[in-house]
Amino acid sequence: MKDLNEIMHVINLEAINLPEFKEVRGKDWVSYGRRNLFPYKLVDLLNSSAIHGTAVQAKLDATKGEGLAEIGEQIVNAKGETLNEIYGKIALDYITFGGFSLNPIWNRAGDKVVELYHIPFTCVRSGKVNEMDEVTEYFYSSDWHNTRKYPPKRFPSYNMKENRGEDASQIYYHYDYSPASDVYPLPSYMGAVNDIELDARIAKFHNANISNGMSPSLLINLPNGVPSPDEQKQIHRDLNDSFSGENNAGRVFLTFSDGADRAPQLTPVQSANDSYYVVLEERITSRILTAHRITSPLLIGIRDGGGLGNNSEEIETAYTHFMSAVIQPIQKSINKGLSRVTRAMGIEVPPTVVPAKLDFDENIEVIEE
């Protein structure tokens, strides 16, 4: 008789824990979480959770506003990118990862930054901290999953003095202080990453439940002996083709048997009812929005059944709080970091975002949850 482990397979789903930032022997850089790939996990969460992705987009739109006043349309590199375009990219990185990185390039004299590029935050790893508790170098790879194919390239950290020759192209790495790490940031929503992943998994679960409608809601046993492995696979395919999936819902399951003891045994598998998922979805949404410090679901287009009055009144109240408590601190941090580089470019005007123009008197449509 086969061992039970050969018949039944168990999938272990692990929670997302705080990433470890540690030095690895033989490597010049500090590992950024498990297998040095934590930023990619944050990208997966951004792309797989609708609530989280919408919250990030709402924060990004508010952070960018109408663009930078006076200096936004200034071209800053050979690609023809404007400072507004650079700002939009670093704002998304800051909201997603908790920091951003830039590639300033100095002239030969070392007295002015002549080009400025955005570097995707996923592509940069910090060098090790020296005896002065400073990071003097960073490493760039277009894909840290495969460093053999895409070997990391060293760049000196941003330095206004040692910036000539090979040190002219630098990396400016910006993030806010955190007691959790000296070299890498954590996103502001870190406390809800497991809820974000759960949101994505629930969506996949419901999709799979529709596409594979026969399982796990029904256990079928055929008491006619054990067929060969190939016959088992064929029977499984035939049942799947005939009864699973959304297009096969409601079809009649007809069987014939030679005696009751040889009849197929159909055992329904109890699954959670709809109210369970409704409550779970509400909890997940609440925790994700709380982590993003979004006080009203209306800000991302969700009506939760309550309200402070009509839609426009609640949105205006929530948006005012959102701008002062969430967006302005984000803008302040980004602007402070960006200005360190733009001053070296000869741009004396400090980065200042023009707020987005909103009309709260319009009848704003929201999605009923």
RAKA-V413310 format. One line per field, one symbol per residue. phi: phi as a letter, one per 20 degrees, with the letter a starting at -180 (. if undefined). burial: # if it has 24 or more other ideal C-beta (glycine too) atoms within 12 Angstrom, else .. Layout:
phi = ???
burial = ???
This chain:
phi = .ffgfeedcddedefeegfedbfdfndedefenglmcggffffgffeddfffffffffffgfffleoefmdfeffcbffnfeffffffffffffffdnabccdecefffmdaedbbcedgffedcefffefelcddbccdbfbffcfffcffdecffgbedebdmfefeccdddaefbffaeccedffegfdffffffgffffffffffffdgfceebddddedndffgffffffffffffecenffdfnfeddccbeoffdfgdddfefcfefffffffffffgffffffemefcfffdndedneqeqfgffffffffffgffedffffffffffffffefffeneefffceeffecdfeffeecefe
burial = ...............#..#.#......######..#.######.##..#################.##..##.#.##...#.########################......################......#######..#..#....#..#####...#...##########....#.########.############.....#...##.....#..................#...##....................................#..######.############.#......#..###.##..##..##..##.###.######.##.#...###..........#.....
